[in-house]
């Protein structure tokens, strides 16, 4: 079992965390994942409703999901994600989306006109970035009309990736891994009374993978916050 490092201070975790898109071919102990989930589930939720469920997948079931996702996307099967997407980004939100894509493509040496490499990059997402573990985050369908439930699942997922980082593991939250929801639902045996929300790829970071060094830009506090009455 890999040595588990001592947990660093909270600021170091938050400021040091990066989205990890390249992983070592190295298993993650079940006990360590359970420890991370227990910590993440200390997140607040609306009236303590705790609507979240985690489907932790590895090995052969995960390989089936990777194959099903990839086969479907290459065959042109429309996506069927269960959590609403909204309209495509425009304006400043589109600029930020393009900006981080440029950072990643630059790190990976993927040229703008290299369609093959760009497609392979997209397919990595449908393969859960080849991580040894995928965690599917779902929530109770009876709460599907409540925006609180989505908010709560976002909070617990953020706590999950930070808890993982504090223990030497990396994650990337993604939607590509659940865009073919029937594939995921079948091979992970997810009950019908749950809505599939997001996928989290998890594993030991491959420090030699160039995209793992990318640090996405953030708005300043001055841009994001208004202070009233101070």
C-alpha positions as CSV (number, residue, x, y, z in Angstrom):
1,X,0.0,0.0,0.0
2,X,1.5,3.4,-1.0
3,X,2.7,5.6,1.9
4,X,0.1,8.2,2.7
5,X,1.7,11.6,3.3
6,X,0.8,13.9,6.2
7,X,-2.0,16.3,5.4
8,X,-0.7,19.8,4.5
9,X,-2.4,22.9,5.8
10,X,-5.7,23.8,4.1
11,X,-4.3,26.8,2.2
12,X,-1.6,24.6,0.6
13,X,-4.2,22.1,-0.6
14,X,-6.5,24.7,-2.1
15,X,-3.7,26.7,-3.7
16,X,-1.7,23.7,-4.8
17,X,-4.5,21.6,-6.3
18,X,-4.6,21.2,-10.1
19,X,-6.9,19.3,-12.4
20,X,-5.0,16.0,-13.2
21,X,-5.5,14.5,-16.7
22,X,-2.7,12.0,-16.7
23,X,-2.3,9.2,-14.2
24,X,0.1,6.5,-13.2
25,X,-0.9,2.9,-13.8
26,X,-1.1,2.3,-10.1
27,X,-4.1,1.1,-8.1
28,X,-5.7,3.2,-5.4
29,X,-6.5,1.4,-2.2
30,X,-10.2,1.1,-1.4
31,X,-9.6,2.1,2.2
32,X,-8.0,5.4,1.1
33,X,-10.9,6.3,-1.1
34,X,-13.3,5.5,1.7
35,X,-11.3,7.8,4.0
36,X,-11.5,10.6,1.4
37,X,-15.2,10.2,0.9
38,X,-15.8,10.3,4.7
39,X,-13.9,13.5,4.9
40,X,-15.7,15.0,1.8
41,X,-19.1,14.1,3.3
42,X,-18.6,16.6,6.1
43,X,-19.6,19.2,3.5
44,X,-22.7,21.2,4.3
45,X,-26.0,20.4,2.5
46,X,-29.4,22.0,2.5
47,X,-31.1,21.2,5.8
48,X,-28.7,18.2,6.1
49,X,-30.4,16.5,3.2
50,X,-27.2,14.8,2.0
51,X,-28.6,14.0,-1.4
52,X,-25.3,12.6,-2.8
53,X,-24.3,9.0,-3.8
54,X,-20.9,7.9,-5.0
55,X,-20.3,5.0,-7.4
56,X,-16.6,4.2,-7.2
57,X,-15.5,2.2,-10.2
58,X,-12.2,0.5,-11.2
59,X,-10.9,-2.5,-13.1
60,X,-13.0,-4.3,-15.6
61,X,-16.3,-2.4,-15.1
62,X,-14.5,0.8,-15.7
63,X,-12.9,-0.6,-18.8
64,X,-16.4,-1.4,-20.1
65,X,-17.5,2.1,-19.5
66,X,-14.5,3.5,-21.3
67,X,-15.2,1.3,-24.3
68,X,-18.9,2.0,-24.4
69,X,-18.4,5.7,-24.1
70,X,-15.7,5.8,-26.8
71,X,-17.6,3.5,-29.2
72,X,-20.7,5.6,-28.9
73,X,-19.0,8.9,-29.5
74,X,-17.1,7.6,-32.5
75,X,-20.4,6.2,-33.9
76,X,-22.0,9.6,-33.5
77,X,-24.5,8.6,-30.8
78,X,-25.9,11.8,-29.3
79,X,-25.0,12.5,-25.8
80,X,-27.6,11.6,-23.1
81,X,-26.3,13.2,-20.0
82,X,-28.9,13.4,-17.3
83,X,-27.9,16.7,-15.6
84,X,-28.9,19.7,-17.7
85,X,-26.2,21.4,-19.6
86,X,-27.6,24.8,-20.4
87,X,-26.7,26.9,-23.4
88,X,-23.2,27.0,-24.9
89,X,-21.0,29.6,-23.3
90,X,-20.7,33.0,-24.8
91,X,-18.9,36.2,-24.0
92,X,-16.4,36.1,-21.1
93,X,-17.4,32.6,-20.1
94,X,-16.5,31.4,-23.6
95,X,-13.2,33.3,-23.4
96,X,-12.3,31.5,-20.2
97,X,-13.2,28.1,-21.8
98,X,-11.1,28.8,-24.8
99,X,-8.3,30.2,-22.6
100,X,-7.9,27.0,-20.6
101,X,-8.1,24.9,-23.7
102,X,-5.2,26.9,-25.2
103,X,-3.2,26.3,-22.1
104,X,-3.7,22.6,-22.2
105,X,-3.1,22.2,-26.0
106,X,0.1,24.3,-25.6
107,X,1.3,22.2,-22.8
108,X,0.6,19.0,-24.8
109,X,2.1,20.4,-28.0
110,X,-1.2,19.9,-29.9
111,X,-1.3,22.3,-32.8
112,X,-4.5,24.0,-33.8
113,X,-4.8,22.2,-37.1
114,X,-3.9,18.7,-35.8
115,X,-7.3,17.2,-35.9
116,X,-6.1,13.7,-34.9
117,X,-4.4,14.8,-31.7
118,X,-7.3,17.0,-30.8
119,X,-9.8,14.2,-31.2
120,X,-7.6,11.9,-29.1
121,X,-7.6,14.6,-26.4
122,X,-11.4,14.7,-26.5
123,X,-11.6,10.9,-26.3
124,X,-9.4,10.9,-23.2
125,X,-12.3,12.5,-21.4
126,X,-14.7,9.8,-22.5
127,X,-12.1,7.3,-21.2
128,X,-12.1,9.0,-17.8
129,X,-8.6,10.2,-18.7
130,X,-7.3,6.6,-18.3
131,X,-7.4,7.1,-14.5
132,X,-7.4,3.9,-12.4
133,X,-10.6,5.0,-10.6
134,X,-13.7,6.9,-11.6
135,X,-16.3,8.2,-9.1
136,X,-19.7,8.8,-10.5
137,X,-21.5,11.4,-8.4
138,X,-25.3,11.0,-8.4
139,X,-28.2,12.4,-6.3
140,X,-31.7,11.2,-5.3
141,X,-34.1,11.6,-8.2
142,X,-36.9,12.6,-5.8
143,X,-34.9,15.9,-5.3
144,X,-34.3,16.5,-9.0
145,X,-36.5,19.6,-9.0
146,X,-34.4,21.3,-6.3
147,X,-31.4,23.4,-7.3
148,X,-30.2,22.9,-3.7
149,X,-29.4,19.3,-4.5
150,X,-27.1,20.3,-7.4
151,X,-25.5,22.9,-5.2
152,X,-24.9,20.4,-2.5
153,X,-23.3,17.9,-4.9
154,X,-21.0,20.6,-6.2
155,X,-19.9,21.3,-2.6
156,X,-19.2,17.6,-1.8
157,X,-17.4,17.1,-5.0
158,X,-15.1,20.1,-4.4
159,X,-14.4,18.7,-0.9
160,X,-13.7,15.3,-2.5
161,X,-11.0,16.6,-4.9
162,X,-9.4,18.6,-2.1
163,X,-9.3,15.7,0.3
164,X,-7.8,13.5,-2.4
165,X,-5.1,16.1,-3.2
166,X,-4.3,16.3,0.5
167,X,-3.4,12.6,0.4
168,X,-1.3,12.7,-2.8
169,X,-4.0,11.8,-5.2
170,X,-5.2,13.9,-8.2
171,X,-8.6,14.3,-9.7
172,X,-10.4,16.0,-12.6
173,X,-14.1,16.7,-12.5
174,X,-15.6,16.1,-15.9
175,X,-18.9,15.7,-17.8
176,X,-17.5,13.7,-20.8
177,X,-17.4,10.6,-18.7
178,X,-21.2,10.7,-18.1
179,X,-22.4,12.0,-21.5
180,X,-23.3,8.5,-22.4
181,X,-25.4,8.0,-19.3
182,X,-27.0,4.6,-20.3
183,X,-23.5,3.1,-20.7
184,X,-22.5,4.4,-17.2
185,X,-25.8,3.3,-15.6
186,X,-25.6,-0.2,-17.0
187,X,-22.0,-1.0,-16.2
188,X,-22.0,0.7,-12.8
189,X,-25.5,-0.7,-11.9
190,X,-26.7,2.7,-10.9
191,X,-30.3,2.6,-9.5
192,X,-33.1,4.3,-11.5
193,X,-34.0,6.4,-8.4
194,X,-30.7,8.3,-8.8
195,X,-29.7,11.1,-11.3
196,X,-26.2,10.9,-12.7
197,X,-24.5,14.2,-12.3
198,X,-20.8,14.2,-12.8
199,X,-17.7,12.0,-13.1
200,X,-14.5,12.4,-11.1
201,X,-11.4,10.7,-12.5
202,X,-9.0,9.8,-9.6
203,X,-5.6,8.4,-9.2
204,X,-1.9,9.0,-8.6
205,X,-0.7,12.0,-10.7
206,X,1.8,11.3,-13.5
207,X,4.2,14.2,-13.0
208,X,5.7,13.7,-16.4
209,X,2.3,14.3,-18.1
210,X,2.6,18.0,-19.4
211,X,-1.0,19.0,-18.9
212,X,-0.8,18.2,-15.2
213,X,1.4,21.3,-14.7
214,X,-1.3,23.6,-16.1
215,X,-2.7,26.0,-13.6
216,X,-5.9,27.6,-14.8
217,X,-6.4,31.3,-14.4
218,X,-8.8,32.8,-11.8
219,X,-10.7,36.0,-11.5
220,X,-9.4,38.4,-8.9
221,X,-11.3,39.0,-5.7
222,X,-11.9,42.6,-7.0
223,X,-13.6,41.2,-10.1
224,X,-15.7,38.6,-8.3
225,X,-16.7,40.2,-5.0
226,X,-18.6,43.3,-3.8
227,X,-18.1,44.4,-0.2
228,X,-21.1,46.3,1.2
229,X,-21.2,48.1,4.5
230,X,-17.5,47.8,5.3
